[in-house]
Amino acid sequence: NILKRGYQADLCPLLFYIITKVIPRIDDKRLHQNLFSKEMVPDSILHNLKKHYNSSLVRNIILLEELKRVVQKLKENNIKVVALKGAILADDVYKNVALRPMSDIDLLIKIEEIDAVNKVLNILGYKNHPIGKQYLEEYFNIGYYHMNKIKLDIHCELFHPNDFSQSYFPLPSAVLWKEAKPIYLDDNYSQTLSKETHLLYLCLHIAKHFKEQIRLIWLCDIALILRNDNKLINWTHFCQLAKNSGQEGLINDVLKLVKTYFGNDVSVLKDGGTEYKFSKLGLIPHKNKTTFISKNILQVISHTPSTLNKFNSMLNYFFPSKEFLIFKYMIKDERSLMLWRFYRPIYLLQLGIKEIYQNHSICVIFCIINVHSLYNFSIGLSKN
């Protein structure tokens, strides 16, 4: 299923490593005699798994080198950052940069330094999301895109209160910065989350996606951290952070999942809670629906002040930067880039027409929010 449907494909490098690490040569197709009763791994399967492994290795090396470049440039401008997620997990937790696929680079910065960060990233060749400024105001994060098909996710907060329907941040950035620990990326000094805040962050990230599709690699992340660092984690402090987050129950549910399917000993677990089955972990494939305009984008634009700013936001959304297009559609040449510049507005409009028949609510809400503003905008134009 993983190979045929491209589903949970981020497990492929780890699966290849598990299959091959028990034998002397990595290209040997035989499994250990205690596994699968001396059965052979079909050539096609092992070949595909190895392709995923090698692809992850190459991609992660590129991203880690880019991370070092970005951190060094920010350091030269006296901007502190905290490295997050895949970049730290691949090297520090998995001990093999190929095993934990990375799609982008995640960094935590202080909100007051966002303008300085923006200038540095522009110098390095990055352009922000088509409506990045509004996204930052709404969700405290912003995406940057590079011609080399690299994406940077810049966070000022890791979670929004709305993610968990509460009035306060479950893991405030002030706590993250206070407890951040030093880390060295070659000769570049940076920071990463403490073991307690890192574990809490990963638990909350899974909890946030309980109603959607959970990636099994996320559970692997936590399982490995518990196996490697269980005795180094201050569990009393972790429990207090979990309680302060307002999501102690969901965090407990995540740890129960890890214990159930990976066998980790987690002494802080409480009885009760929700019993999640594999069917709720996204193990049953579902179609990836592409929409004309996502609810997040819709919310961002609807909260944008003034009709002119709304119009500019929509214009930027339909006609984004070339860096965004190259990353979004994996464009390889100038001709394809030109074609996508013209095709993207048509493509989005096609999706919009499709949604009229499949999901009236988004289009109706969008019209209700914007029709009055657009009317006032047109009146203003006619007067001018």
N, C-alpha and C positions, 0 to 999 in steps of 0.2 A: 504493500500500500504506500509506503514512504516513497519508493522509487517511481511507481507508476503514476501517482497522482500529484507528486510534488508537495505532499502533505506532511507536515512536521519534518520537512527536509533538513532542518538544522540539526537533526539527530544523526544524519548520515556520517559525518566525520567521526563522531564519537562511536558509532556502531562499527565503522571500519576499524578503528583503533582497538575496540574490545575484541573483535574477531581475530585480529592479527597479532596482538601483543603477546599472546601465549605461545607463539611459535618463534623459532630462531630468526627466520627470514620474513620480512614484511610482505613479500610477494608470494609466499607459499600459500596454496589454496586449501591446505588441510587444517581442520579444526583440531583442537586438543581432543584426545581420545575420550576424555570424560565429558565432552560436550557433544551433543547430537550424535552419539554413537558412531564416531568416525565418518560421519557424512561429509561429503564434499560441498564446498560453497560453489554454486554455479559461476562459471566464468563471467557471465554477463552481469550478475549481481555484484560480485567482488569488483569488477572493473568500474561499474557505476559508482559504487561506494568510494573507491579510490579516487575517482574524478572529483567527487564532492570533497574529499579530504584535501586533495591537492589544491583545489579551487579555494577552499577556506584558508589554507595555509598562505597562499599567495595574497589573497584579499586582506587577511589580517595583518600580514607583514606591512603591506602598503598603508593600512589604516594606523598601525602603531607608529610607523615612521612619520606619518602626517601628524599624529598626536604630539610627538616629540617636537616637531617643527612649530606647531601652533603654540604649545606650552612655552617653548623657548622665546618665541616672539612676544607673547603676553608677558612673560617674566621681564623681558627687556623694557617693557612699558609699565613695570611695577603693578601688574594686574595678577592677583592671585586666583587660582582655579582649583577645583576639586574634580579629579577624574572619576567617572562613574561607569558602572555596568560592564559591558563586554571587554573594554580595554583592560580593566583590572581583573576580571574573571578569567580571561584567557591565559594571562601570564601568571597571576598569583594563585588562583584557585585550581585551574586545570593543569598547570605546569607544562602545558603544550599549547602553543598559540593556534594550532590548527583545530583543536577540539571544540572550541566555543566560537561558532560563526558570529561575525560582527557585520551589521548592515550599515552602521554609522558610528560616529564618535559623540559621546555624551559628556558635557562639561557643566559643572555648577559654577556660577559666578555671582557676584553681588549686584543687586539691582542698580545701585548707584554708579556702577562702572560699565553699564551696558553701552553707553555712547562711546567710551574709550575702546571697548571690545569690538564694537561695530567698525571703528576706524581701522583697527589692527587687522581684522578679518578681510576688510575691503582691500587693504594693501596686499594681503596674501592671496587675493584672487577670488574671494568668496562673495556671493550675493545672497541677500536674505530672501525668505519666502515672499511670494507675491503680495500677501497681506500680513507680513511679519510683524509690523509695528502693532497692528490691532491684535494679532495673536498674543503678543507679549503682554499687552494690557489685560487681555481676557484670561489667559492661561499661564502667564509667567514663564513662557518658554518661546523660543523662536528658532526656526531652522535656517541654516546657511548652506549654500550649494556651490560646489567647485566644478570647473571644467573637467577635472579628472574623475568625475563621477563619485565624488566624496561628499557626504553630508555631515554637517556638524549640528547637533542639537544642543542649544545653549539654554540652560535652565537657571531661573532665579529662585524658583521653588520646585520641589519634586512632585507635589500633589496639590491640587486645588481643593478647598473645602467641599465644592460641589461634587467632586469625585465620589464622596461618601455621604452626601446629603447632610452635612453638618456645617456649623457656623465658624469653625476654626480649622487651621491647618493641622493635619494629622502628624506631620513631621516637619516642623518649621525649619527654615534655612538657618535661623540663629543657632539652633541646636546642632545642626550639621557642621557649621563652621566652628563652633566651640569645641566639638569633639573630633574634628578632622585630624588625621594622622599623616606624617610626612611619608613621601614615597619618591623614589628616584627612577626616572625614565632615562637610563644611561647616566649622563652627567646632569640631566635637567631635574632640578628639585621641583616637586609638585606636592599635592595633597590628595588623599583619598578618604573615604568615610571610615569611621571607626568600625570595629567588628560588630558592635551592637547596632549602630545606626544602619550599617550596610545590610545586616540580616533583616532588620525591620523594614528597610526600603524594599528589599526583594519580596518579603511577605506581603506588604501593602500593594506592590505592583501586581502580584497574582490576584490578591483580593479584589482589586479594582476591575479585573477582567473575568471575575467569576461568571458573570452573565453572558460572556462572549466565548471566545476560544482561548483556552490556556495552552501555552506551549510547554511540552514536556521538558524541554531543555531548561525552562525556568525552575522546575522542580529539581532537576539535576544540579543546578547552581546551588540551591539551598542544601541539598543532600551532601554535596561535597564540602561545603563550608562547615556543616555540622560534623562531618567525619574528620576533617582536618583541624578544626579550631574549637571543637566543643569545650575543651578545658580552658581555652584562652578567652572565651566569652564570659563577660560578667552578667550572669543570668538574672541576678537581682536588679541590676540596672536596666537590662533588656525588658524585663517585666514591667518596670516602672514606665519606660518609654512607651511600651505597648498600651498600658493603661492610659497614659496621657494622650495617646493618639485618638482615643475614642473608638477604636476598632479592635479591641482586645479579642472579641469573639471571632472575628474573621481571621485574625492572625493565628489564633488557636486552630481554626479550621485548616489553614494552610499547613501548619506544622503537623497536624494529624494526617494530612494527605501524604506528606513526605515520609512520615513514620510508617504509614500503611504500605506504600508502594516501594520504598527504598530501605526500610528497616532501621532507620536511624533512631537512636535512643534519645528522646527529648523529654527530660524530667520535668519541664515546666508545663507540660500539657495538662489541661483540665478535662474532666469528663463531660460528656454531652456535646452539643454542637451539631452541625449538619454533617451527615454522611454523604460525601461526594463520591460518585462512581465515575468510572472511566468515560462513560457516555457524556458526562458533564465536563470532561477535560478537553473537549474538542477532538476526541479520538474518532468521532463519526464525522467524516468530511462534509463540508457544506460549501455551497457556491459562494465565491467571493464577489459580492455585488458592488459594482462601481456605480456611483451616483453622480448626477449632474452637479450637485453642490451638497456637500456633507452638512449634517446638522451643526457641527462645530463651526464650519465656515459661515453658515447661515447665521448662527448666533453672533459670531464676531462682527459680521457686516451689519446686522440689525442693531448692534450696540454702538456702532461707529457714529460719532456726532456729526451732524450737518449732512445735507443731501449731497453736496459736492464731494465730501470725503467718502460717502457711500458709493457714489458713481466711480470715483478714482479706484476704490478698492475692487469693484467689479471689473474695471478695466484692467487692472493689474492681474486679477485672477484669470481673465481670458487671455491676456498677452503677457506672460511672465518672462523673466530673464532667461537668457540662453543657458545659464548654468543650471537653473531649475529644470528646464526642458531636457537637457542632456542627462541629468540624474534620473528624472521621473520616467523617461521613455528609453533610457539606455541607448541614446543616439551615438552613432559611431562616425558619422561624416557630416560635412557641411551641407550636402544636398538634403540629407534626412532632417537636419535641423531646420532648413528653410521650409521643407514640407510640413513639419510639425508646427511651425509658426502660423501657417495658414490653416492647418487642419484642426488644431486644438479648439478654436472657437466653434467650428462646425461640429466637432466631436462632442463637445459639452452640450451644445444645443440639441443634438440627437438624443443624448441621454436625458435631457430635460423633457423632450417630447415623450420619450418612453416612460418617464416617471409619471406623466399626466395620467397614463392608463394604469400604471402599477401602484403608484403611491401618491394619491392626491394630496395628502396632508402637507408634504414639504412645499409643494408648489403653492398651495393655498395660503400657508403660513407666510411664505416669502412675499406673496402678493399683498396680503393684509398689512405686513410690516412696511413694505416699500411703496405701495401705490400712492399713498398720500405724499410721501417725500418726493417721488418722481414727478408727481403732478406739480408740486410747488417749484421744483427745479425747472420744469418746462415753462412755467409761468415766468420765472425769473429770466430765462433765456429770451422769451418773447418780448419782455420789457426792455431788455438790453438791446 
